[in-house]
Amino acid sequence: MRKSVLIAAATISLLSACGEQAVENEAESAATNNATATPAATEKSAPPAAPATKQEALKIMHDRHEGMEQIGKATKAIGQQLKTENPNVGIIRTNATTINDLAAKSGNWFPAGTGPDVGKTRAKAEIWQKYDDFAAKDRDFRVAAQALKGSADSADVNAIKPAFADLGKACKACHDSYRAEEKKRD
């Protein structure tokens, strides 16, 4: 990521020496290319920096677990409301806000060094082996959470329902690949 930023800055500097027209053409070309490319296809992702100590790793893992639990409870509350004849939009709005706020933090919940080799977690090691794919799924989740919050803020139940379905699809896409089954207690 840093390398591509430096290359872009150097390219713009060189092009400006050749004249403003070249810079304008390059900017137009870049805008056209970026308009057709998806963020997942154009961004190389790396997990956040690994925690310095095992204690820090365990704290992040705990915070991740608690955040996911809150998202699950908020999702369940919205689902229950949408099954009723007259959904309480206030409850939906509150829980959509919770999901959106926590989704904004999710990108920092999976630094290197916080996998199953460190402690108890349902996060699979594949997260860090296929981090670009995982990060794309996390971005999809954040986008879906924002859309759900926007729909909930509008109080239009007919807009909330498909936004909620999209959130469910984003969650499932990630969980199917990157969340281990819950171990049953004896």
Buried (B, 14 or more C-beta within 10 A) or exposed (E): EEEEEEEEEEEBEEBEEEEEEBBEEBEEEEEEEEEEEEEBEEBEBEBBEBBEEEEBBBEBBEBBBEBBEBBEEBBEBBEBBBEEEEBEBEBBBBBBBBBBBBBEEBBEBBBBBBBBEBEEBBBBEBBBEBBEBBBBBBBBBBBBBBBBBBBBBBEEBEBBEEBBEBBBEBBEBBBEBBBEEEEEEE
